[in-house]
């Protein structure tokens, strides 16, 4: 049986026309993480706001309050935060009454009612990303400008 290999991407490329939509999405995700790491100071340990403790950088993941499948908020910095793998992966499997999971309960408490309400409202707006949208996101994060809203 032939194994499937993920194509190694050059995330520093400017030749976006040679990338598929899936590769553009991977590149945008990469630059989002790089932006968040740089914003935090490129330290060896980062503070997880959901666990209120520090973790090694390689133990931190990009977590989305609104699922990352919702394109309207996927790259929105109010929706995406660096959190520990413990919170993002493991706590997300623990059920808590009135919440999707323990992770979402902690995330909601961290963000606050006003931001959560705003994110939920914006998540209802349908957004289909085109090639140009991904390129815009990549360029903004690559240039360290950030990206606060798709709208």
Secondary structure, DSSP 8 states (H G I E B T S, - for coil): ----------TT---GGGS-HHHHHHHHHHHHHHHHHHHTTS-SEEEETTTTEEEEGGGEEEEESS-TT-HHHHT-TTTEEEEEHIIIIIGGGS-BTTBS-HHHHHHHHHH-HHHHHHHHHHHTS-----HHHHHHHHHHHHTT-------
